[in-house]
Amino acid sequence: MKTIKQLTVASLVGLSAVANAQVHDKSNATTDYQLSVLNKLGSPAAVVNMPVSQLLNAPGNEALRAFFFTPVQNKALLKGKRIAVLAADGFEEIELLGPVWYFRELGAQVDIVAPKFVPAPERYGLMFPEMAKTHIMAIQYLQPVGWIQFDRTADQIKVADYDAVFIPGGAWNPDNLRQDKDVIQFIRDFNASGKLIAAICHAPVVLASADILKGRKLTGYWNIQVDLKNAGGTVLEQPVVTDRNLITSRHPIDVADFSRAVEKWLTK
């Protein structure tokens, strides 16, 4: 016969096992609940992008394809010219790398200039790779696709350093640029100097934030045209618009016209 002590120990062990099982079940239930909430807060992954090969081979873009695949004849045409590219995370890949390739092929010095890296507050819950301190993120349409290293930050440059500045588009890049005080001040000072400012796609909204569009003719991506009008500009539906020291275009398919317009302005 078991002693009272043995029965008591057995009872305590049994109660402990039951308690542990209940805690384990409760923990699993909590985890399952949290996972179900997280699943409701997220969405299934789907890639929608605009690879360069697809863009160049699309029907109607034969001239754009020829622009990139026809070798540049005069590789010293822009020798001595210095061009700054103002860009941040979320720039449209072809709108930056396309003109940069072309201007460098023509002999220009091209610097990629980004806002000084400032990490987001911890409570935003954002995670950035270490390379975000020295690189900016490219997108194709709305899909992140890679990173490129920048040469300088916006707080390090002066108007006297460059003959022209151009701003690529991308749905996010202009929003990241237009809230940076160094970028906005540089654009204002550059405009006052009469030197060339070129912007494509969504990028003209940065010029609106710099308040330099009153009385100017320009163009831009279709869904920002109302913003350009509200900023005092006259919007034209053309692949490229040149108004004094301002050159603007609408879309990645206009990259060739945009690049040639910048070339023409710098060689006039």
C-alpha positions, 0 to 999 in steps of 0.5 A, a space after each residue: 500500500 502506498 504511503 500518504 507521503 507517496 500519494 501526496 508527491 504523486 498528486 503534486 507531480 500530477 498537478 504540476 504536469 497538468 499546470 505545465 500542459 495548460 501553460 503550454 496550451 495557452 502559449 500555443 494558443 497565444 502564438 496561433 492567435 498572433 500568427 493569425 493576426 499577422 497573416 491578416 496584416 500582411 498580403 501575399 507576395 506578387 512581383 510586378 516589375 519592369 525589367 529593362 529588356 522587357 521595356 526595350 523590346 516592347 512594341 512601340 519602343 523601337 526608338 528607345 531600344 535604338 538609343 541604347 544599342 547604337 554606339 555613341 560616336 563622339 565620346 568627348 562631346 560632354 567632356 569637362 561637363 559635371 552633372 549631379 544626379 539627385 536621387 534617394 531610395 525608390 528611384 526608377 532604375 532606367 530613369 537614373 542608370 539610362 541617362 547616367 550611362 549616356 552622359 558618361 558615354 559622352 564624356 561627362 563627369 556624373 556624380 550620384 548625390 543622395 540625402 544624408 542617411 538618417 535612420 527612421 525612429 525605432 517605433 516605425 519598425 523599419 529595418 535597413 541593411 547596413 549598405 543603406 548608409 552608402 547606397 540607394 535602392 532602385 525600383 522597377 515600377 513598384 518592385 525593389 530590384 537592387 542598390 547602387 552606391 552614391 558618390 556624395 551627400 546633398 549636404 556636401 555639394 555646392 552649385 559651383 560644383 556642377 553644370 547641370 543637375 537631373 532628378 530621376 523619377 520613381 514613385 518613392 524617390 521624389 517623396 524622399 527627396 522633397 522632404 530633405 532640406 539640403 536637396 530643396 535648398 540646392 535646387 533653389 540655389 541651382 535654379 537661381 544660377 540659371 544652370 540646367 535642372 532636368 527632371 523626369 516622371 515623378 521627379 518634377 514634384 521635387 521642383 514644386 516643393 522647391 517652389 520654382 515652377 510658377 510661370 514655367 512650362 513643363 511636363 511630368 508623369 500623368 498622376 502628378 500633373 495636377 500638382 504641377 499645375 497647382 504649383 503654378 506651372 503650365 503642363 504640356 502633354 509632350 515627351 520632353 519640354 524645355 523652358 529656359 533652364 528647365 527640362 522635364 519628361 513624363 515616363 521611362 519611355 521618354 528617357 531617350 528624348 530626355 537624355 538628348 534634350 539635356 545633351 543639346 542644352 549642355 552643348 548649345 
